[in-house]
Amino acid sequence: MISFFIVFIVLLVLGAPIAVSIGAGAIIGCIWLGYPLMVIGQKMVSGIDSFLLIAIPLFVLAGNLMNAGKITERIFNFAKELVGWIPGGLGHANVVASIIFAGMSGSAAADAGGLGTIEMEAMTRNGYDKEFSAAITAASSVIGPIFPPSIPLIIYGSIASVSVSQLFMGGVVPGLLLGFSLMILVFIMAMKRGYPRTRFSAAALVRQFFASILSIITPLIILSGFTLGWFTPTEASSIAVGYALVIAIFVYHTMNWAAFKKCLAESALTSANTLFIIGSSTLFAYVLIKEGISASLAGFLLGISSNPNAALLIINVFLLLLGMFMEPGAILTLMLPILIPLAQGLSLDMVHFGVVVVLNLMIGQITPPFGVCLFIISDVGKVELNKLYRVILVFLIPLVGTLFICTYAPGSVTWLPYTLIAK
């Protein structure tokens, strides 16, 4: 098992892709331990052989179509008219637009790379500091994988055998709490720095509402479908793709064949990377379980404290640190075989636990030094990473505060899914 971890860590340090590092470590571990070679292929394929996981490439494609079809611009314009009159108006519009877009794509990277470009350009053009614009864009992108639909929650549900519909509904209140807490921070900073705001116009709001109504009702369609049992998460992803195509091509006339092919290619690459990570991580996790390492680690954590609150604090800190360095899909596939028995041993609700785990990992995506979304924002916003590192720290306060509310007030997560969907 030592060779197993040495290969994994060395490849990571050398800069190899996370899927290659995990897969190579797992394969060498299997060979070293004398496992049959056919186990390698079987476990990697079985890790992604799931109807539920079909939703991942489809939601990725839906997000790319909405960005390419200029649907995100209409969302931001509506958000600007809705909350732009509050001090720090475009900062609030940034958050509200992320909440709406989160109900379509389920991806922090899609939010940061697509909607984020529009948001940062508008903010800097209207007198906001470039670093502030980049930081609030990065922070609001965390909402994407929490507010339904959510790609990480699909992965969690697949591995933990938990209802994805309940997980999606469990993310609604935390997603809104994230947005509200970020807006409070934006308001405070805007009052101190004198950031501009726009004059409220009911006529302009109504006009923009009707201009973007087909875009902003998408989350309502998806949420009502889960609640009423009209479709599964996988079916919802195909509906999101079809809906995005229809309004981009036939209503807004913003999608052509070249843009569509580019969306397909980008979505294929992103999805292949995510699913390869899941497949190689499944093999890695299989070895951990087979060799008893998962059970030993779970026993070690329970040995530190059998108090659920203390154990959740340890898990939170551990996942926050891990989220700074690794891709969420890899962490979920690797760590859930350890964390799920631990959570069950502590009698934790698995819907509550899933949302808390994913929220941890998403905060890690914007935490220095290796948060993935920070690199995306730095690239699209042309902001130096060292400056972004300094500014983003204050935005972690409301995010971590929301994490602890969700951790120690389980009802904030479980109330809505268990009210609307049978337990």
C-alpha positions as CSV (number, residue, x, y, z in Angstrom):
1,M,0.0,0.0,0.0
2,I,3.0,2.3,0.5
3,S,3.7,2.2,-3.3
4,F,0.1,2.9,-3.9
5,F,0.3,6.3,-2.1
6,I,3.8,7.1,-3.2
7,V,2.9,6.9,-6.9
8,F,-0.2,9.0,-6.3
9,I,1.6,11.8,-4.4
10,V,4.7,11.9,-6.7
11,L,2.5,12.2,-9.8
12,L,0.5,15.0,-8.2
13,V,3.6,16.9,-7.2
14,L,4.9,16.5,-10.8
15,G,1.7,18.1,-12.1
16,A,0.1,15.1,-13.6
17,P,-3.7,15.3,-14.1
18,I,-5.6,14.2,-11.0
19,A,-7.2,11.3,-12.9
20,V,-3.9,10.0,-14.1
21,S,-2.4,10.3,-10.6
22,I,-5.2,8.4,-9.0
23,G,-5.5,5.8,-11.7
24,A,-1.7,5.1,-11.9
25,G,-1.5,4.8,-8.1
26,A,-4.5,2.4,-8.0
27,I,-3.2,0.2,-10.9
28,I,0.3,-0.1,-9.3
29,G,-1.4,-0.8,-6.0
30,C,-3.5,-3.6,-7.6
31,I,-0.4,-5.1,-9.3
32,W,1.7,-4.9,-6.2
33,L,-1.0,-6.6,-4.1
34,G,-1.5,-9.3,-6.6
35,Y,-5.1,-8.5,-7.7
36,P,-6.3,-10.0,-11.0
37,L,-5.7,-7.5,-13.8
38,M,-9.3,-7.8,-15.0
39,V,-10.3,-6.1,-11.7
40,I,-8.7,-2.9,-12.9
41,G,-10.9,-2.6,-16.0
42,Q,-14.0,-3.9,-14.2
43,K,-13.9,-1.4,-11.3
44,M,-13.1,1.6,-13.5
45,V,-16.0,0.8,-15.8
46,S,-18.4,-0.1,-13.0
47,G,-17.6,3.3,-11.4
48,I,-19.2,5.2,-14.3
49,D,-21.8,2.5,-15.4
50,S,-24.7,4.4,-13.9
51,F,-27.8,5.8,-15.5
52,L,-27.7,8.6,-13.0
53,L,-24.3,9.8,-14.1
54,I,-25.6,10.5,-17.6
55,A,-26.9,13.7,-16.1
56,I,-23.3,15.0,-15.7
57,P,-22.4,15.5,-19.4
58,L,-25.9,16.7,-20.1
59,F,-25.9,19.4,-17.4
60,V,-22.4,20.4,-18.5
61,L,-23.7,20.8,-22.1
62,A,-26.7,22.8,-20.8
63,G,-24.4,25.3,-19.1
64,N,-22.2,25.6,-22.2
65,L,-25.3,26.1,-24.4
66,M,-26.6,28.9,-22.2
67,N,-23.3,30.7,-22.2
68,A,-22.8,30.4,-25.9
69,G,-26.5,31.3,-26.6
70,K,-26.2,34.6,-24.7
71,I,-28.8,33.4,-22.2
72,T,-26.6,34.3,-19.3
73,E,-26.5,37.9,-20.5
74,R,-30.3,38.2,-20.2
75,I,-30.1,36.7,-16.8
76,F,-27.5,39.2,-15.6
77,N,-29.5,42.1,-17.2
78,F,-32.6,41.1,-15.3
79,A,-30.7,40.7,-12.0
80,K,-29.2,44.2,-12.6
81,E,-32.6,45.8,-12.8
82,L,-33.9,43.7,-9.9
83,V,-31.2,44.6,-7.3
84,G,-28.9,47.1,-9.0
85,W,-30.5,50.0,-6.9
86,I,-29.0,48.6,-3.7
87,P,-25.6,50.0,-2.7
88,G,-23.0,47.9,-4.5
89,G,-25.8,47.1,-7.1
90,L,-23.8,45.2,-9.6
91,G,-22.2,43.1,-6.9
92,H,-25.7,42.1,-5.8
93,A,-26.7,41.5,-9.4
94,N,-23.6,39.2,-9.7
95,V,-25.0,37.1,-6.8
96,V,-28.6,37.0,-8.0
97,A,-27.5,36.0,-11.5
98,S,-25.4,33.2,-10.1
99,I,-28.4,31.9,-8.1
100,I,-30.6,31.9,-11.3
101,F,-27.8,30.3,-13.4
102,A,-27.2,27.7,-10.7
103,G,-30.7,26.4,-11.4
104,M,-29.6,25.5,-14.9
105,S,-26.0,24.3,-15.0
106,G,-25.0,22.9,-11.6
107,S,-21.4,23.8,-12.2
108,A,-19.1,26.3,-10.5
109,A,-16.7,26.3,-13.4
110,A,-19.6,27.1,-15.9
111,D,-20.7,30.0,-13.7
112,A,-17.2,31.4,-13.3
113,G,-16.1,30.9,-16.9
114,G,-19.3,32.0,-18.6
115,L,-21.5,34.2,-16.5
116,G,-18.4,35.5,-14.7
117,T,-17.0,37.1,-17.8
118,I,-20.1,39.2,-18.3
119,E,-20.3,40.1,-14.6
120,M,-16.7,41.2,-14.3
121,E,-16.8,43.3,-17.5
122,A,-19.9,45.1,-16.4
123,M,-18.6,45.8,-12.9
124,T,-15.2,47.1,-13.9
125,R,-16.8,49.2,-16.6
126,N,-18.9,50.9,-14.0
127,G,-16.2,51.8,-11.5
128,Y,-15.8,48.7,-9.4
129,D,-12.3,47.5,-8.4
130,K,-11.1,44.7,-10.7
131,E,-10.1,42.6,-7.7
132,F,-13.4,43.1,-5.9
133,S,-15.3,42.2,-9.1
134,A,-13.2,39.0,-9.5
135,A,-13.6,38.0,-5.8
136,I,-17.4,38.3,-5.7
137,T,-17.6,36.4,-9.0
138,A,-15.5,33.6,-7.6
139,A,-17.5,33.6,-4.3
140,S,-20.9,33.5,-6.0
141,S,-19.8,30.7,-8.3
142,V,-19.9,28.4,-5.2
143,I,-23.7,28.7,-5.3
144,G,-23.8,26.8,-8.6
145,P,-23.1,23.3,-7.3
146,I,-25.3,23.8,-4.1
147,F,-28.5,25.2,-5.6
148,P,-30.2,22.5,-7.7
149,P,-29.3,21.0,-10.0
150,S,-25.8,20.0,-8.8
151,I,-23.2,17.8,-10.5
152,P,-21.3,17.0,-7.2
153,L,-24.6,16.1,-5.5
154,I,-25.3,13.7,-8.4
155,I,-21.9,12.0,-7.8
156,Y,-22.7,11.9,-4.0
157,G,-26.1,10.4,-4.6
158,S,-24.7,7.8,-7.0
159,I,-22.1,6.6,-4.6
160,A,-24.1,6.9,-1.3
161,S,-27.3,5.5,-2.8
162,V,-29.2,8.6,-1.7
163,S,-32.2,10.2,-3.5
164,V,-30.7,12.8,-5.8
165,S,-34.1,14.6,-5.9
166,Q,-34.0,15.0,-2.1
167,L,-30.3,16.1,-2.3
168,F,-31.3,18.7,-4.9
169,M,-34.1,20.1,-2.8
170,G,-31.8,20.0,0.2
171,G,-29.5,22.5,-1.5
172,V,-32.2,25.1,-2.1
173,V,-32.1,26.8,1.4
174,P,-28.3,26.6,1.7
175,G,-27.9,28.1,-1.8
176,L,-30.2,31.0,-0.8
177,L,-28.3,31.4,2.5
178,L,-25.0,31.7,0.5
179,G,-26.5,34.3,-1.7
180,F,-28.0,36.3,1.1
181,S,-24.8,36.3,3.2
182,L,-22.7,37.4,0.3
183,M,-25.1,40.2,-0.4
184,I,-24.8,41.4,3.1
185,L,-21.0,41.5,2.7
186,V,-21.3,43.3,-0.6
187,F,-23.6,45.9,1.0
188,I,-21.1,46.6,3.8
189,M,-18.2,46.9,1.5
190,A,-20.1,49.1,-0.9
191,M,-21.1,51.5,1.9
192,K,-17.5,51.8,3.0
193,R,-16.0,52.2,-0.5
194,G,-18.8,54.2,-2.2
195,Y,-19.5,51.8,-5.0
196,P,-22.2,53.0,-7.4
197,R,-25.7,51.8,-7.8
198,T,-28.4,52.3,-10.5
199,R,-31.7,54.1,-10.1
200,F,-34.7,51.8,-9.6
201,S,-37.1,51.7,-12.5
202,A,-40.2,49.6,-12.3
203,A,-40.8,50.0,-16.1
204,A,-37.2,48.8,-16.9
205,L,-37.6,45.9,-14.5
206,V,-40.8,44.7,-16.1
207,R,-39.4,45.2,-19.5
208,Q,-36.3,43.1,-18.7
209,F,-38.3,40.5,-16.9
210,F,-40.4,39.8,-20.0
211,A,-37.2,39.9,-22.2
212,S,-35.6,37.2,-20.0
213,I,-38.5,35.3,-18.6
214,L,-37.8,32.2,-20.7
215,S,-34.3,32.1,-19.2
216,I,-35.2,32.7,-15.5
217,I,-38.1,30.2,-15.3
218,T,-35.7,27.3,-16.1
219,P,-34.9,26.6,-12.4
220,L,-38.7,26.6,-11.6
221,I,-39.3,24.0,-14.3
222,I,-36.5,21.8,-12.9
223,L,-37.5,22.2,-9.3
224,S,-41.2,21.7,-9.9
225,G,-40.4,18.5,-11.9
226,F,-38.5,17.0,-9.0
227,T,-41.1,18.0,-6.5
228,L,-44.1,16.7,-8.4
229,G,-42.3,13.6,-9.7
230,W,-42.5,14.5,-13.3
231,F,-39.0,13.5,-14.1
232,T,-35.8,12.1,-12.6
233,P,-32.5,14.1,-12.4
234,T,-31.2,12.4,-15.5
235,E,-34.4,13.3,-17.4
236,A,-34.1,16.8,-16.0
237,S,-30.7,17.2,-17.5
238,S,-31.9,16.3,-21.0
239,I,-34.8,18.7,-20.6
240,A,-32.4,21.5,-19.6
241,V,-30.3,20.8,-22.8
242,G,-33.4,20.7,-25.0
243,Y,-34.9,23.9,-23.4
244,A,-31.6,25.8,-23.8
245,L,-31.3,24.8,-27.5
246,V,-34.9,25.8,-28.3
247,I,-34.8,29.3,-26.7
248,A,-31.2,30.0,-28.0
249,I,-32.1,28.9,-31.6
250,F,-35.7,29.7,-32.1
251,V,-36.4,32.5,-29.6
252,Y,-33.2,34.5,-29.1
253,H,-31.6,33.5,-32.4
254,T,-28.2,33.5,-30.7
255,M,-27.0,29.9,-31.6
256,N,-25.5,28.9,-34.9
257,W,-24.0,25.6,-36.1
258,A,-20.4,26.6,-35.3
259,A,-21.2,27.6,-31.8
260,F,-23.2,24.4,-31.2
261,K,-20.3,22.2,-32.4
262,K,-18.0,24.1,-30.1
263,C,-20.3,23.5,-27.2
264,L,-20.4,19.8,-27.9
265,A,-16.6,19.6,-28.1
266,E,-16.1,21.5,-24.9
267,S,-18.8,19.5,-23.0
268,A,-17.3,16.2,-24.3
269,L,-13.8,17.1,-23.0
270,T,-15.1,18.4,-19.6
271,S,-17.4,15.3,-19.1
272,A,-14.7,12.9,-20.2
273,N,-12.3,14.4,-17.7
274,T,-14.9,14.2,-14.9
275,L,-16.0,10.7,-15.6
276,F,-12.4,9.5,-16.0
277,I,-11.7,10.9,-12.5
278,I,-14.7,9.0,-11.2
279,G,-13.7,5.8,-12.8
280,S,-10.1,5.9,-11.7
281,S,-11.2,7.0,-8.2
282,T,-13.6,4.1,-8.0
283,L,-10.6,1.7,-8.5
284,F,-8.6,3.6,-5.9
285,A,-11.5,3.4,-3.4
286,Y,-11.9,-0.3,-4.1
287,V,-8.3,-0.9,-3.0
288,L,-8.8,1.2,0.1
289,I,-11.8,-0.8,1.1
290,K,-10.4,-4.2,0.2
291,E,-7.3,-3.5,2.2
292,G,-9.3,-2.3,5.2
293,I,-7.8,1.2,5.1
294,S,-11.3,2.9,4.8
295,A,-12.5,1.0,7.9
296,S,-9.3,1.9,9.8
297,L,-9.6,5.6,9.0
298,A,-13.3,5.7,9.9
299,G,-12.4,3.9,13.2
300,F,-9.6,6.4,13.9
301,L,-11.9,9.3,13.4
302,L,-14.6,7.8,15.6
303,G,-11.9,7.1,18.2
304,I,-11.1,10.8,18.3
305,S,-14.7,11.6,19.3
306,S,-18.0,9.8,19.1
307,N,-19.8,13.1,19.5
308,P,-21.5,14.0,16.2
309,N,-20.9,17.7,16.5
310,A,-17.2,17.2,17.2
311,A,-16.9,14.6,14.4
312,L,-18.6,17.0,11.9
313,L,-16.1,19.8,12.9
314,I,-13.2,17.4,12.1
315,I,-14.8,16.4,8.8
316,N,-15.4,20.0,7.9
317,V,-11.8,21.0,8.5
318,F,-10.5,18.0,6.7
319,L,-12.7,18.5,3.6
320,L,-12.0,22.2,3.4
321,L,-8.2,21.5,3.4
322,L,-8.6,18.7,0.8
323,G,-10.8,20.9,-1.4
324,M,-8.0,23.4,-1.7
325,F,-5.9,20.8,-3.6
326,M,-8.1,18.3,-5.4
327,E,-11.0,18.2,-7.8
328,P,-14.4,17.7,-6.0
329,G,-15.3,14.6,-8.1
330,A,-12.1,12.9,-7.1
331,I,-12.5,13.7,-3.4
332,L,-16.1,12.5,-3.4
333,T,-15.2,9.2,-5.1
334,L,-12.1,8.6,-2.9
335,M,-13.4,9.8,0.5
336,L,-17.1,8.7,0.5
337,P,-16.3,5.0,1.1
338,I,-14.6,6.3,4.3
339,L,-17.0,9.0,5.3
340,I,-20.3,7.3,4.6
341,P,-19.8,4.5,7.2
342,L,-18.6,7.2,9.6
343,A,-21.7,9.2,9.1
344,Q,-23.9,6.2,9.4
345,G,-22.1,5.2,12.6
346,L,-22.9,8.7,14.0
347,S,-26.6,8.4,12.9
348,L,-26.3,11.4,10.6
349,D,-29.0,12.1,8.0
350,M,-27.5,11.3,4.7
351,V,-29.2,14.1,2.8
352,H,-27.9,16.6,5.3
353,F,-24.5,15.1,5.3
354,G,-24.3,15.1,1.5
355,V,-25.1,18.8,1.2
356,V,-22.5,19.6,3.9
357,V,-19.8,17.6,2.2
358,V,-20.4,19.2,-1.1
359,L,-20.6,22.7,0.4
360,N,-17.2,22.1,2.0
361,L,-15.6,21.1,-1.3
362,M,-17.1,24.0,-3.2
363,I,-15.6,26.5,-0.7
364,G,-12.3,24.7,-1.2
365,Q,-12.6,25.6,-4.9
366,I,-12.1,29.3,-4.1
367,T,-9.6,28.9,-1.3
368,P,-6.0,29.8,-1.9
369,P,-3.6,28.5,-3.0
370,F,-5.0,26.0,-5.5
371,G,-8.7,26.7,-5.7
372,V,-9.7,25.8,-9.2
373,C,-12.2,28.6,-9.6
374,L,-9.6,31.1,-8.6
375,F,-7.5,30.1,-11.6
376,I,-10.5,30.4,-13.9
377,I,-11.5,33.8,-12.6
378,S,-7.9,35.0,-12.7
379,D,-7.7,34.0,-16.4
380,V,-11.0,35.4,-17.6
381,G,-10.8,38.5,-15.5
382,K,-7.1,39.2,-16.2
383,V,-6.5,39.6,-12.4
384,E,-3.1,38.6,-10.8
385,L,-3.5,35.5,-8.6
386,N,-1.6,37.0,-5.7
387,K,-4.0,40.0,-5.6
388,L,-7.0,37.7,-5.9
389,Y,-5.7,35.6,-3.0
390,R,-5.7,38.6,-0.7
391,V,-9.2,39.9,-1.7
392,I,-11.0,36.5,-1.6
393,L,-10.2,35.9,2.0
394,V,-12.9,38.2,3.3
395,F,-15.5,36.5,1.1
396,L,-14.8,33.2,2.7
397,I,-16.3,34.5,6.0
398,P,-20.0,34.4,4.8
399,L,-19.4,31.1,3.0
400,V,-17.8,29.4,6.0
401,G,-20.6,31.0,8.2
402,T,-23.2,29.4,6.0
403,L,-21.4,26.1,6.1
404,F,-21.6,26.0,9.9
405,I,-25.2,27.0,9.9
406,C,-26.0,24.1,7.6
407,T,-23.7,21.7,9.6
408,Y,-25.2,22.4,13.0
409,A,-28.8,23.3,12.0
410,P,-29.7,20.2,9.9
411,G,-33.2,21.5,9.4
412,S,-31.9,24.2,7.1
413,V,-31.0,21.4,4.7
414,T,-33.6,18.7,5.4
415,W,-36.8,20.7,6.0
416,L,-37.6,21.4,2.3
417,P,-36.8,17.9,0.8
418,Y,-38.7,16.0,3.5
419,T,-41.6,18.4,3.3
420,L,-42.0,18.2,-0.4
421,I,-40.6,14.7,-1.2
422,A,-41.4,11.5,0.8
423,K,-38.5,10.4,3.0
